[in-house]
Amino acid sequence: MYSKHYANDRKIREAVIREIGEGDIYQKFTVYNQKRQEPEIHILTTNGIIEIRNYFNRKVVTKLIARPGQIKKYYPDGNAPRNIIDIAIQHQKLGLNYV
């Protein structure tokens, strides 16, 4: 289930993500969204996609074709998965993070 924002405003991004392939879930994180003042679930996939879900109703708020820095922020110890970082670097070189 998607939020209205994602369903209506992110059709092109969703099409690109489907073409890339979402990948498998690598790790989930609970992140507090300061702007919305509520927790979210961030799901990092093996293809460098970050799916952000509302913590309470589990609706997809958005999906990101992640930049390396976005992935690294989940790993303050510096142990971000190198293989996923490399995929994100390729996506960034292709400009997919702007879709």
N, CA, C and O atoms as a DFTB+ gen file, in Angstrom:
396 C
 N C O
     1  1       0.846      -1.167       0.000
     2  2       0.000       0.000       0.000
     3  2       0.900       1.241       0.000
     4  3       1.875       1.312       0.748
     5  1       0.559       2.209      -0.844
     6  2       1.353       3.415      -0.999
     7  2       0.611       4.634      -0.453
     8  3      -0.619       4.673      -0.436
     9  1       1.376       5.617      -0.012
    10  2       0.779       6.895       0.366
    11  2       0.272       7.564      -0.917
    12  3       0.706       7.216      -2.015
    13  1      -0.643       8.523      -0.774
    14  2      -1.156       9.248      -1.938
    15  2      -0.025       9.963      -2.666
    16  3       0.019       9.985      -3.896
    17  1       0.882      10.543      -1.900
    18  2       2.024      11.253      -2.490
    19  2       2.815      10.334      -3.409
    20  3       3.084      10.684      -4.558
    21  1       3.184       9.171      -2.914
    22  2       4.012       8.278      -3.722
    23  2       3.230       7.769      -4.929
    24  3       3.748       7.757      -6.046
    25  1       1.998       7.353      -4.710
    26  2       1.180       6.812      -5.795
    27  2       0.944       7.835      -6.903
    28  3       0.922       7.481      -8.081
    29  1       0.770       9.096      -6.531
    30  2       0.443      10.126      -7.523
    31  2       1.665      10.833      -8.111
    32  3       1.668      11.181      -9.292
    33  1       2.690      11.045      -7.308
    34  2       3.793      11.915      -7.714
    35  2       5.087      11.197      -8.078
    36  3       6.023      11.836      -8.558
    37  1       5.161       9.928      -7.870
    38  2       6.435       9.228      -8.086
    39  2       6.321       8.067      -9.073
    40  3       7.016       7.061      -8.930
    41  1       5.464       8.199     -10.056
    42  2       5.256       7.120     -11.028
    43  2       6.500       6.839     -11.858
    44  3       6.828       5.682     -12.120
    45  1       7.189       7.894     -12.270
    46  2       8.402       7.699     -13.080
    47  2       9.476       7.015     -12.246
    48  3      10.137       6.090     -12.716
    49  1       9.652       7.472     -11.000
    50  2      10.655       6.843     -10.130
    51  2      10.329       5.371      -9.916
    52  3      11.223       4.525      -9.961
    53  1       9.074       5.063      -9.687
    54  2       8.672       3.667      -9.478
    55  2       8.966       2.829     -10.722
    56  3       9.399       1.682     -10.607
    57  1       8.736       3.390     -11.903
    58  2       9.026       2.668     -13.145
    59  2      10.530       2.391     -13.277
    60  3      10.928       1.301     -13.690
    61  1      11.355       3.373     -12.929
    62  2      12.812       3.181     -12.980
    63  2      13.241       2.123     -11.971
    64  3      14.076       1.273     -12.279
    65  1      12.678       2.170     -10.777
    66  2      13.025       1.174      -9.750
    67  2      12.621      -0.220     -10.216
    68  3      13.360      -1.181     -10.000
    69  1      11.472      -0.339     -10.843
    70  2      11.055      -1.659     -11.362
    71  2      12.022      -2.151     -12.426
    72  3      12.321      -3.343     -12.497
    73  1      12.516      -1.225     -13.262
    74  2      13.472      -1.601     -14.303
    75  2      14.800      -2.052     -13.680
    76  3      15.378      -3.055     -14.099
    77  1      15.269      -1.320     -12.697
    78  2      16.506      -1.681     -11.988
    79  2      16.313      -3.002     -11.243
    80  3      17.188      -3.868     -11.241
    81  1      15.162      -3.131     -10.619
    82  2      14.887      -4.249      -9.715
    83  2      15.105      -3.776      -8.292
    84  3      16.145      -3.200      -7.972
    85  1      14.124      -4.018      -7.443
    86  2      14.227      -3.546      -6.058
    87  2      15.296      -4.277      -5.275
    88  3      15.881      -3.708      -4.353
    89  1      15.559      -5.504      -5.613
    90  2      16.504      -6.302      -4.846
    91  2      15.818      -6.915      -3.640
    92  3      14.605      -6.794      -3.469
    93  1      16.592      -7.559      -2.824
    94  2      16.090      -8.190      -1.600
    95  2      16.346      -7.268      -0.410
    96  3      17.235      -6.417      -0.448
    97  1      15.572      -7.447       0.621
    98  2      15.792      -6.660       1.839
    99  2      17.157      -7.027       2.408
   100  3      17.460      -8.198       2.634
   101  1      17.963      -6.010       2.633
   102  2      19.271      -6.211       3.266
   103  2      19.179      -5.930       4.758
   104  3      19.644      -6.721       5.579
   105  1      18.570      -4.786       5.104
   106  2      18.456      -4.424       6.516
   107  2      17.346      -3.389       6.688
   108  3      17.076      -2.595       5.787
   109  1      16.708      -3.412       7.860
   110  2      15.670      -2.441       8.203
   111  2      16.162      -1.571       9.352
   112  3      16.892      -2.025      10.233
   113  1      15.742      -0.305       9.317
   114  2      16.119       0.655      10.344
   115  2      14.879       1.417      10.783
   116  3      14.022       1.741       9.961
   117  1      14.782       1.702      12.065
   118  2      13.749       2.612      12.548
   119  2      14.419       3.969      12.707
   120  3      15.409       4.111      13.424
   121  1      13.852       4.973      12.015
   122  2      14.429       6.309      11.974
   123  2      13.362       7.299      12.411
   124  3      12.211       7.208      11.984
   125  1      13.739       8.234      13.254
   126  2      12.792       9.256      13.688
   127  2      12.850      10.420      12.714
   128  3      13.904      11.029      12.533
   129  1      11.726      10.732      12.086
   130  2      11.634      11.846      11.146
   131  2      11.344      13.123      11.935
   132  3      10.246      13.302      12.461
   133  1      12.329      13.995      12.010
   134  2      12.183      15.239      12.783
   135  2      11.099      16.140      12.207
   136  3      10.344      16.769      12.949
   137  1      11.026      16.199      10.879
   138  2      10.060      17.083      10.223
   139  2       8.616      16.657      10.524
   140  3       7.765      17.491      10.831
   141  1       8.360      15.375      10.433
   142  2       7.003      14.863      10.678
   143  2       6.747      14.528      12.143
   144  3       5.610      14.288      12.550
   145  1       7.808      14.516      12.919
   146  2       7.708      14.214      14.343
   147  2       7.133      12.812      14.582
   148  3       6.270      12.617      15.438
   149  1       7.631      11.843      13.807
   150  2       7.181      10.461      13.983
   151  2       8.236       9.497      13.442
   152  3       9.068       9.868      12.613
   153  1       8.188       8.271      13.918
   154  2       9.151       7.288      13.433
   155  2       8.763       6.759      12.051
   156  3       7.596       6.777      11.661
   157  1       9.778       6.290      11.328
   158  2       9.594       5.666      10.024
   159  2      10.415       4.380       9.991
   160  3      11.329       4.187      10.792
   161  1      10.073       3.521       9.065
   162  2      10.874       2.321       8.815
   163  2      11.588       2.547       7.487
   164  3      10.945       2.811       6.471
   165  1      12.901       2.446       7.495
   166  2      13.700       2.575       6.287
   167  2      14.239       1.189       5.957
   168  3      14.890       0.549       6.782
   169  1      13.959       0.739       4.749
   170  2      14.365      -0.594       4.315
   171  2      15.398      -0.441       3.203
   172  3      15.095       0.087       2.134
   173  1      16.606      -0.899       3.458
   174  2      17.684      -0.875       2.476
   175  2      17.684      -2.210       1.748
   176  3      17.658      -3.272       2.370
   177  1      17.715      -2.141       0.400
   178  2      17.735      -3.378      -0.375
   179  2      19.113      -3.615      -0.980
   180  3      19.971      -2.732      -0.989
   181  1      19.298      -4.817      -1.478
   182  2      20.567      -5.211      -2.073
   183  2      20.855      -4.498      -3.391
   184  3      21.976      -4.567      -3.895
   185  1      19.858      -3.814      -3.958
   186  2      20.070      -3.043      -5.189
   187  2      20.201      -1.552      -4.921
   188  3      20.118      -0.751      -5.852
   189  1      20.404      -1.169      -3.679
   190  2      20.621       0.235      -3.357
   191  2      19.358       1.073      -3.373
   192  3      19.412       2.279      -3.613
   193  1      18.239       0.452      -3.124
   194  2      16.975       1.162      -3.023
   195  2      16.653       1.309      -1.535
   196  3      16.856       0.383      -0.749
   197  1      16.149       2.484      -1.164
   198  2      15.682       2.692       0.205
   199  2      14.180       2.920       0.132
   200  3      13.709       3.869      -0.495
   201  1      13.443       2.039       0.779
   202  2      11.991       2.172       0.868
   203  2      11.665       2.734       2.239
   204  3      12.088       2.187       3.258
   205  1      10.915       3.824       2.264
   206  2      10.561       4.468       3.530
   207  2       9.077       4.245       3.771
   208  3       8.237       4.579       2.935
   209  1       8.771       3.669       4.938
   210  2       7.388       3.352       5.303
   211  2       6.988       4.080       6.577
   212  3       7.807       4.315       7.465
   213  1       5.715       4.427       6.643
   214  2       5.160       4.971       7.866
   215  2       5.243       3.885       8.935
   216  3       4.869       2.739       8.687
   217  1       5.722       4.233      10.097
   218  2       5.907       3.264      11.174
   219  2       4.586       2.673      11.651
   220  3       4.526       1.498      12.013
   221  1       3.534       3.478      11.651
   222  2       2.270       3.048      12.241
   223  2       1.367       2.292      11.271
   224  3       0.819       1.249      11.629
   225  1       1.203       2.796      10.052
   226  2       0.290       2.115       9.129
   227  2       1.015       1.305       8.056
   228  3       0.376       0.615       7.261
   229  1       2.342       1.386       8.030
   230  2       3.208       0.629       7.123
   231  2       3.084       1.004       5.649
   232  3       3.634       0.310       4.793
   233  1       2.367       2.096       5.334
   234  2       2.278       2.543       3.946
   235  2       3.633       3.032       3.462
   236  3       4.406       3.605       4.229
   237  1       3.915       2.800       2.180
   238  2       5.140       3.311       1.584
   239  2       4.990       4.816       1.409
   240  3       4.094       5.282       0.706
   241  1       5.868       5.564       2.047
   242  2       5.878       7.020       1.931
   243  2       6.621       7.409       0.659
   244  3       6.162       8.256      -0.108
   245  1       7.777       6.779       0.444
   246  2       8.567       7.032      -0.760
   247  2       9.600       5.931      -0.913
   248  3       9.827       5.129      -0.007
   249  1      10.219       5.915      -2.080
   250  2      11.363       5.047      -2.343
   251  2      12.444       5.933      -2.935
   252  3      12.159       6.863      -3.689
   253  1      13.663       5.640      -2.591
   254  2      14.806       6.406      -3.076
   255  2      15.763       5.488      -3.818
   256  3      16.005       4.357      -3.395
   257  1      16.301       5.974      -4.917
   258  2      17.431       5.306      -5.550
   259  2      18.633       5.948      -4.869
   260  3      19.041       7.055      -5.220
   261  1      19.179       5.257      -3.916
   262  2      20.079       5.852      -2.928
   263  2      21.427       6.284      -3.490
   264  3      22.009       5.636      -4.360
   265  1      21.893       7.396      -2.959
   266  2      23.269       7.824      -3.154
   267  2      24.110       7.132      -2.074
   268  3      23.577       6.724      -1.042
   269  1      25.405       7.002      -2.305
   270  2      26.252       6.347      -1.300
   271  2      26.134       6.977       0.085
   272  3      26.082       6.263       1.087
   273  1      26.093       8.296       0.149
   274  2      26.008       8.978       1.442
   275  2      24.736       8.661       2.204
   276  3      24.740       8.603       3.433
   277  1      23.645       8.456       1.472
   278  2      22.387       8.106       2.133
   279  2      22.487       6.735       2.795
   280  3      21.917       6.513       3.863
   281  1      23.198       5.836       2.173
   282  2      23.381       4.499       2.752
   283  2      24.331       4.571       3.939
   284  3      24.083       3.954       4.975
   285  1      25.409       5.317       3.795
   286  2      26.416       5.403       4.851
   287  2      25.859       5.990       6.145
   288  3      26.350       5.666       7.226
   289  1      24.841       6.850       6.054
   290  2      24.293       7.457       7.275
   291  2      23.666       6.410       8.205
   292  3      23.544       6.647       9.407
   293  1      23.274       5.268       7.660
   294  2      22.709       4.203       8.499
   295  2      23.794       3.445       9.264
   296  3      23.493       2.676      10.176
   297  1      25.035       3.661       8.896
   298  2      26.151       2.918       9.477
   299  2      27.186       3.882      10.046
   300  3      28.250       4.056       9.452
   301  1      26.898       4.509      11.179
   302  2      27.843       5.475      11.748
   303  2      29.181       4.847      12.137
   304  3      30.169       5.557      12.323
   305  1      29.215       3.524      12.259
   306  2      30.470       2.845      12.586
   307  2      31.361       2.665      11.361
   308  3      32.482       2.170      11.473
   309  1      30.858       3.072      10.180
   310  2      31.655       2.972       8.963
   311  2      31.573       1.630       8.267
   312  3      32.297       1.392       7.300
   313  1      30.706       0.749       8.737
   314  2      30.620      -0.594       8.172
   315  2      29.478      -0.752       7.166
   316  3      28.805      -1.783       7.148
   317  1      29.259       0.253       6.339
   318  2      28.238       0.150       5.298
   319  2      28.630      -0.954       4.317
   320  3      29.815      -1.126       4.029
   321  1      27.664      -1.699       3.804
   322  2      27.975      -2.810       2.889
   323  2      28.583      -2.301       1.574
   324  3      27.933      -1.583       0.815
   325  1      29.814      -2.677       1.326
   326  2      30.570      -2.170       0.170
   327  2      29.874      -2.491      -1.150
   328  3      29.856      -1.659      -2.057
   329  1      29.304      -3.684      -1.266
   330  2      28.670      -4.057      -2.524
   331  2      27.460      -3.165      -2.835
   332  3      27.216      -2.843      -3.998
   333  1      26.713      -2.771      -1.823
   334  2      25.556      -1.905      -2.036
   335  2      26.022      -0.468      -2.298
   336  3      25.425       0.236      -3.112
   337  1      27.061      -0.040      -1.628
   338  2      27.646       1.283      -1.894
   339  2      28.096       1.361      -3.354
   340  3      27.871       2.373      -4.019
   341  1      28.728       0.301      -3.852
   342  2      29.194       0.290      -5.244
   343  2      28.024       0.401      -6.222
   344  3      28.132       1.084      -7.240
   345  1      26.918      -0.260      -5.923
   346  2      25.723      -0.150      -6.768
   347  2      25.200       1.284      -6.736
   348  3      24.828       1.837      -7.771
   349  1      25.173       1.881      -5.547
   350  2      24.699       3.264      -5.414
   351  2      25.596       4.231      -6.189
   352  3      25.110       5.205      -6.764
   353  1      26.879       3.967      -6.205
   354  2      27.805       4.799      -6.975
   355  2      27.449       4.728      -8.460
   356  3      27.438       5.751      -9.144
   357  1      27.163       3.541      -8.953
   358  2      26.781       3.386     -10.364
   359  2      25.456       4.092     -10.661
   360  3      25.318       4.757     -11.687
   361  1      24.493       3.944      -9.766
   362  2      23.209       4.635      -9.947
   363  2      23.421       6.151      -9.991
   364  3      22.809       6.851     -10.798
   365  1      24.288       6.640      -9.118
   366  2      24.558       8.084      -9.074
   367  2      25.238       8.545     -10.364
   368  3      24.901       9.604     -10.892
   369  1      26.178       7.774     -10.869
   370  2      26.857       8.132     -12.124
   371  2      25.865       8.221     -13.284
   372  3      26.034       9.026     -14.200
   373  1      24.830       7.385     -13.232
   374  2      23.793       7.400     -14.278
   375  2      22.730       8.477     -14.022
   376  3      21.837       8.685     -14.843
   377  1      22.836       9.150     -12.889
   378  2      21.875      10.214     -12.549
   379  2      20.534       9.697     -12.077
   380  3      19.558      10.446     -12.060
   381  1      20.463       8.424     -11.690
   382  2      19.182       7.842     -11.294
   383  2      18.651       8.395      -9.978
   384  3      17.453       8.315      -9.706
   385  1      19.537       8.954      -9.163
   386  2      19.090       9.531      -7.890
   387  2      18.304      10.827      -8.091
   388  3      17.738      11.362      -7.138
   389  1      18.266      11.333      -9.323
   390  2      17.483      12.545      -9.608
   391  2      16.092      12.246     -10.147
   392  3      15.306      13.165     -10.378
   393  1      15.781      10.974     -10.350
   394  2      14.476      10.595     -10.900
   395  2      13.417      10.746      -9.834
   396  3      12.243      10.478     -10.088
